[in-house]
Amino acid sequence: MIKSTSKPTTSSIVLKDFLEIPYDQLEEMNLEAKQKQQARKSDKELETFYLKYLADEKRIKAISVCFSDLEGRFHMLDYDKKFLLKSHDNLTFDGSSIRGFSVVSESDLRLAIDWGSFRWLPSDVFGPGKVIVFGLIKDAEGKSYKSDMRGVLKDYSEELYKKGMEANVAVECEGFLFDGLNSEQTFNTRHPFVLVSSGGYYNSLPNDPLKLFIDRLAEAQRAMAFENEKDHPEVAPSQFELNYSYSEALLAADQLQLYKLVARQVAANMGYTASFLPKPIAGINGSGMHTNISISKRGKNSFYDANGEEKISKFAWEFVDRILNSANDLCLILNPSVNAYRRLDPHFEAPNQIKSSPVDRTSMVRIPLGNEKSARIEVRTVAPDANPYLAFYALLRTGLEGPMTETITSENRRTRTKYLPGNIYDAIRLFKASSFMEEVLGSDNKDKYVERKVAAAERSPKELGTQVKTGEIIYHHEVTNQHIWGNF
C-alpha cells in the first residue's frame, strides 16, 4: 500500500501577510510621528528613520504619496515599497495632467517626500500594508515648484519660525452625507441628492446612518492622531462636523486634506458619498470651513490681551483689520466655486458681511470667547472646497502684511454694511484687479487660478436662482473628471 502524503490546503496557508495595526497602537504610533513633525526634526533625520523602518518592516507593500493641485484637489500615487526604497530621491510624474500645473511641452515634475508627514493608515478603511506621506512638488531642476501651494505654505511657515513666530490654525469643516456612491458625479436637477438622515443639530439617534458614519470617521481620525475634540450632526439634515485640535498651519492643512479623504473613504465603504460642496441643496444651511487663527511668538499667544477689546491684542486687531480691508481680494480664494456663492445667502447664517463681531455670525470675522491659551480669530467666510494651503497662506500673508487702504475703527468694524461678492463672476473681477493678490501668489499663479475659475464658471448659469444647477456640481473642481469635463 502506498502511503498518501497530505499537502497543506490553501486555507491553511497565509497567502498575504500585510501590516494591520490595532487602533490604540495606531494612535500611539501616529502621535509619535506627529510629535516629531511638530518638533521640527531635520528632514535628513526623518528620512533616515523612516527609510530604515520601511526596509525593516516586511509587511508594508506600498507607500501612498499625495499632493494637491492649485485648486486644492487631492491626488495620490501608490509606490511599491521596494521601488520607493531605491528611487525615493528620483520620483517624477506628468504635471501636464494636473489642472493648474505645467503644460504638455514641459510636463515632467519631481515629487520629493516630506518625511515629517509620514502616517500609518487604518487598515479597515484603506486596506492593509499601506502608509501615507505628503509630497513636495519640484521642477525639472529640483527647485520648489511655484504652483505647489503646500510648498509655498511650508516655506512661509519656516520664514515665520525663523522670526520666532508660529501660525496656529484649527478648522471646523462641515460636510453632507448622501445616499449612494459617486452621487456628486451623477447629480442632475431631476434626480437631486438623497439625504441619509432627517435629524438636525445635535439630533440623531445613536444608530442613525449619519451617526454611525460620524462614529467610524471619528475612530479613524483618532487613530491618525488628529487629537479629536467633539463631533456631531450639524443644523441641516444629514450634515456633519468633527472638530479636532489646532496645529501649526502646514500640519492643519495636511490634516484637513486627510479629514476629507478619510470621510470620503469611510462613506464609500458604507455605500454613501461624503460631500464638501458648500451648498449642495437649496433651502437648508450650507457647509462652511470656519478657520480659527492665532499667532504665537516664542511660545506665547500674541493674540491675547487681558485688557484688550474682546480680550485680544492690538496685534490681533491689526490682523483682523487687514483681512477686512482685503476681503474682496481674498474672496475667490476662500470661496472658489460657483456653488460657494449660493452658500453666502444671508437667510442661512451666511457670513457675507465684511465686518467683525464677537456674536454676529453673519460677520466675516468672529472673535470667540478665549483665554491666554485659546484667544484667536475665526474667519467664517471660508468654504470647505477651498484649497487649504492657498487659503491659509493668503490669510496669513494678508493678516500680517496686507495693505490698509481704509480707516477701520472699533466702531465701524462692527457696524459697516459692506458685503462680499454675491457670485463668482464678481469675485473673479475683484481678484483679477488686486495687485496685492498678485504680490501674494505671483502673476503666473494668479493667471492660472483665474483661468481655472473662469472655465468652471462658464459652464454654469450666471444667475444662481433658487435651484442648484447640474453644472455647478458636476464641473466643480473636486468632482469633475476628464470624461465629465469632456462631455460638456
SVG drawing of the C-alpha trace seen along z (x, -y; Angstrom):
<svg xmlns="http://www.w3.org/2000/svg" viewBox="-37 -106 57 108">
<polyline fill="none" stroke="black" stroke-width="0.4" points="0.0,0.0 1.3,-3.4 1.1,-5.9 -0.5,-9.1 1.3,-12.3 -1.1,-15.1 -0.4,-18.6 -1.5,-21.7 -4.7,-23.1 -4.9,-26.6 -7.0,-27.7 -4.1,-26.7 -1.5,-28.9 -1.2,-32.6 -1.1,-34.0 -0.9,-37.6 0.6,-38.9 0.3,-42.7 0.5,-45.1 -2.6,-45.6 -2.3,-47.7 -4.9,-47.8 -6.4,-51.3 -4.9,-52.0 -1.4,-51.2 -2.0,-53.1 -2.9,-56.2 0.3,-55.9 2.5,-55.5 0.9,-58.4 1.0,-60.7 4.8,-59.9 5.2,-60.7 3.2,-63.9 5.3,-65.0 8.5,-64.5 7.0,-66.8 5.9,-69.4 9.4,-69.3 10.8,-70.2 13.2,-67.3 15.5,-67.7 14.5,-66.3 17.6,-64.2 17.0,-62.7 13.4,-61.9 14.3,-60.4 16.9,-58.1 14.4,-57.0 11.5,-56.2 13.6,-54.6 15.1,-52.2 11.6,-51.5 10.3,-50.7 13.3,-48.5 12.8,-46.5 9.0,-46.2 8.3,-43.4 4.6,-43.7 4.3,-47.1 3.5,-46.7 3.1,-50.3 3.5,-54.0 0.8,-56.4 2.5,-59.8 -0.1,-62.6 -0.2,-66.2 -2.8,-68.9 -3.2,-70.8 -3.6,-74.6 -7.3,-74.4 -6.8,-72.0 -7.9,-68.7 -6.2,-65.8 -4.0,-63.4 -2.4,-60.2 0.2,-57.9 1.0,-54.4 4.6,-53.4 5.7,-49.8 7.8,-49.8 10.8,-48.1 10.8,-50.6 10.5,-53.6 13.4,-52.4 15.6,-52.5 14.2,-55.6 12.8,-57.9 15.1,-60.7 14.1,-60.5 10.3,-60.3 8.7,-62.0 5.2,-62.4 3.5,-64.1 2.4,-67.5 0.5,-68.4 -2.3,-66.0 -2.8,-68.0 -5.0,-71.1 -3.2,-74.3 0.3,-72.7 2.7,-72.5 1.9,-72.4 2.4,-69.5 5.6,-70.9 7.3,-71.0 5.3,-68.4 7.9,-66.5 7.8,-67.4 9.6,-65.9 8.0,-64.6 10.0,-64.9 8.8,-63.2 8.1,-65.3 9.1,-62.6 7.7,-64.6 4.2,-63.9 4.6,-60.1 1.4,-58.4 0.1,-54.8 -3.3,-54.2 -6.2,-52.3 -6.3,-49.0 -10.1,-48.5 -10.6,-51.8 -7.8,-51.8 -6.7,-48.2 -3.7,-46.5 0.0,-47.1 -0.1,-50.9 1.3,-54.1 0.8,-57.6 3.1,-60.6 2.8,-64.1 4.9,-65.2 6.6,-68.4 6.5,-69.3 9.8,-70.3 10.5,-71.4 12.8,-69.6 15.9,-71.3 14.8,-70.3 13.7,-73.7 10.4,-74.3 7.5,-74.3 5.8,-77.7 2.3,-76.3 2.6,-73.8 0.8,-75.8 1.8,-73.2 5.4,-74.0 4.7,-77.7 2.9,-77.5 5.7,-75.3 8.4,-77.9 6.3,-80.7 5.8,-78.8 9.6,-78.3 10.1,-82.0 7.8,-82.9 9.5,-80.3 12.9,-81.9 11.3,-85.2 10.2,-83.5 6.6,-83.2 4.3,-80.2 0.8,-80.3 -1.7,-78.1 -4.8,-77.0 -7.9,-74.9 -10.8,-74.4 -14.4,-73.4 -15.2,-71.7 -18.8,-70.8 -20.0,-68.3 -23.0,-66.3 -23.6,-62.6 -25.6,-61.4 -27.0,-58.0 -25.3,-56.1 -21.7,-56.0 -20.4,-58.9 -23.6,-60.9 -21.9,-64.1 -20.7,-62.9 -24.1,-61.5 -26.0,-64.5 -28.6,-66.2 -31.5,-68.5 -34.1,-65.8 -32.5,-63.4 -31.2,-65.5 -29.1,-64.3 -30.8,-61.9 -30.2,-62.6 -29.4,-59.6 -30.7,-61.3 -33.6,-63.6 -32.1,-64.7 -30.7,-68.1 -28.3,-69.9 -27.1,-67.5 -30.2,-65.5 -29.6,-62.0 -30.3,-58.6 -27.2,-56.6 -27.8,-54.1 -28.9,-56.6 -26.9,-56.2 -25.3,-59.6 -24.3,-58.9 -22.8,-55.6 -20.8,-57.3 -19.6,-60.0 -18.6,-57.4 -16.5,-55.5 -14.9,-58.6 -14.1,-59.8 -12.5,-56.4 -10.3,-56.6 -9.3,-60.2 -8.4,-59.4 -6.1,-56.6 -4.4,-59.0 -3.5,-61.4 -6.0,-64.1 -6.5,-64.6 -10.3,-64.7 -12.3,-67.2 -16.0,-66.7 -18.3,-65.5 -22.0,-66.0 -24.7,-66.3 -25.0,-69.8 -28.0,-72.1 -29.1,-70.8 -30.3,-67.2 -27.6,-64.7 -24.9,-67.3 -21.8,-66.6 -18.9,-68.3 -15.9,-66.7 -13.6,-69.0 -10.0,-68.3 -7.1,-70.1 -5.4,-73.1 -1.9,-72.8 0.7,-74.7 -0.6,-75.9 1.0,-73.4 0.0,-70.4 -3.5,-71.9 -3.8,-72.0 -2.5,-68.4 -5.0,-67.2 -7.8,-69.0 -7.0,-67.1 -6.7,-63.8 -10.0,-64.6 -11.8,-64.9 -10.0,-61.8 -10.9,-59.6 -14.5,-60.9 -15.0,-60.1 -13.5,-56.6 -15.5,-55.7 -18.6,-56.9 -17.8,-54.9 -17.2,-51.8 -20.8,-52.3 -22.3,-52.8 -22.6,-56.6 -21.0,-59.8 -19.3,-62.4 -19.7,-65.8 -17.8,-69.0 -19.7,-71.1 -20.6,-74.5 -24.4,-74.4 -25.5,-71.1 -29.1,-71.5 -31.1,-74.8 -33.4,-75.8 -31.2,-74.5 -27.9,-75.6 -24.8,-75.1 -21.4,-73.9 -18.6,-76.1 -15.0,-75.7 -14.6,-78.2 -10.9,-78.9 -9.5,-79.8 -6.2,-81.5 -3.7,-82.7 -0.1,-83.7 2.4,-82.5 5.6,-84.5 8.3,-82.4 5.6,-80.1 3.2,-82.8 -0.2,-83.6 0.3,-87.1 -3.4,-87.4 -4.3,-87.5 -4.5,-90.7 -6.5,-90.5 -7.1,-94.3 -7.7,-94.5 -11.0,-94.9 -12.7,-91.4 -9.5,-90.3 -7.5,-90.2 -4.4,-92.3 -3.7,-95.3 -1.6,-93.0 -4.7,-90.7 -6.9,-93.6 -4.5,-94.8 -4.5,-91.2 -8.3,-91.3 -8.4,-94.8 -6.0,-93.8 -8.3,-90.8 -11.4,-93.1 -9.5,-95.6 -8.7,-92.9 -11.8,-90.9 -13.0,-91.3 -9.5,-90.5 -9.4,-87.3 -13.0,-86.1 -12.2,-84.0 -9.5,-82.1 -11.8,-81.5 -14.9,-80.8 -13.5,-79.2 -16.6,-77.7 -19.9,-78.7 -21.7,-76.7 -19.8,-78.6 -21.7,-81.8 -25.0,-80.0 -23.9,-79.5 -23.3,-83.2 -27.0,-83.8 -27.9,-85.9 -31.1,-83.9 -29.0,-80.9 -26.5,-82.2 -24.2,-83.2 -21.0,-85.1 -21.2,-87.5 -20.7,-90.9 -17.3,-92.4 -17.1,-93.2 -16.1,-91.5 -18.1,-90.7 -17.9,-88.6 -21.6,-87.5 -22.9,-88.2 -22.5,-85.0 -23.1,-86.8 -19.8,-88.6 -16.8,-87.6 -14.7,-87.5 -15.8,-86.5 -13.9,-86.9 -14.7,-83.8 -14.5,-83.8 -11.0,-82.9 -8.2,-83.0 -4.4,-83.2 -4.3,-79.8 -7.3,-79.9 -7.6,-83.6 -8.0,-83.6 -9.9,-85.0 -12.4,-82.9 -12.7,-83.6 -16.2,-82.3 -16.2,-83.0 -14.0,-80.1 -15.8,-77.4 -15.0,-73.7 -13.9,-73.4 -11.1,-76.0 -7.5,-74.8 -6.4,-74.8 -2.8,-75.5 -3.7,-78.5 -6.4,-79.8 -4.2,-79.6 -1.2,-81.1 -3.3,-84.0 -5.0,-84.7 -1.6,-84.7 0.1,-86.9 -2.9,-89.3 -3.2,-89.4 0.5,-90.0 1.5,-92.0 -1.7,-93.2 -2.3,-96.8 -4.5,-99.2 -6.3,-101.5 -9.2,-102.4 -9.6,-103.5 -11.2,-100.8 -12.1,-101.7 -13.5,-99.8 -17.0,-101.1 -17.1,-100.7 -15.6,-97.2 -18.8,-96.1 -21.4,-98.3 -20.3,-98.8 -22.6,-97.4 -20.2,-96.1 -20.8,-92.7 -18.7,-90.1 -19.4,-89.3 -22.7,-87.5 -21.5,-85.4 -18.2,-84.0 -18.1,-86.5 -17.8,-89.5 -15.3,-87.6 -13.1,-86.9 -13.3,-90.5 -12.2,-91.7 -9.4,-89.1 -8.1,-90.0 -7.9,-93.7 -6.0,-93.1 -2.3,-94.0 -1.9,-92.6 -3.1,-89.1 -0.6,-89.2 2.1,-90.0 1.0,-87.1 0.6,-84.5 2.8,-85.7 1.4,-86.7 1.6,-83.2 -0.3,-81.5 -2.8,-84.3 -3.4,-83.9 -3.7,-80.1 -6.1,-80.3 -8.3,-82.8 -8.3,-80.6 -9.5,-77.6 -12.3,-79.6 -13.5,-81.2 -13.6,-77.8 -15.8,-76.3 -18.0,-79.4 -18.8,-79.5 -20.3,-76.0 -23.0,-77.2 -25.7,-79.9 -24.6,-83.3 -27.7,-83.7 -27.8,-81.3 -31.6,-81.3 -33.2,-79.2 -32.4,-75.8 -28.9,-74.1 -27.8,-73.6 -26.2,-70.5 -23.2,-72.4 -22.2,-73.9 -22.0,-70.3 -20.5,-68.1 -17.9,-70.7 -16.8,-71.5 -13.1,-71.2 -13.4,-68.4 -16.0,-66.5 -15.3,-66.6 -13.0,-64.2 -11.7,-64.1 -14.8,-62.2 -17.3,-64.6 -15.4,-67.7 -15.1,-66.5 -18.8,-65.8 -19.9,-69.4"/>
</svg>
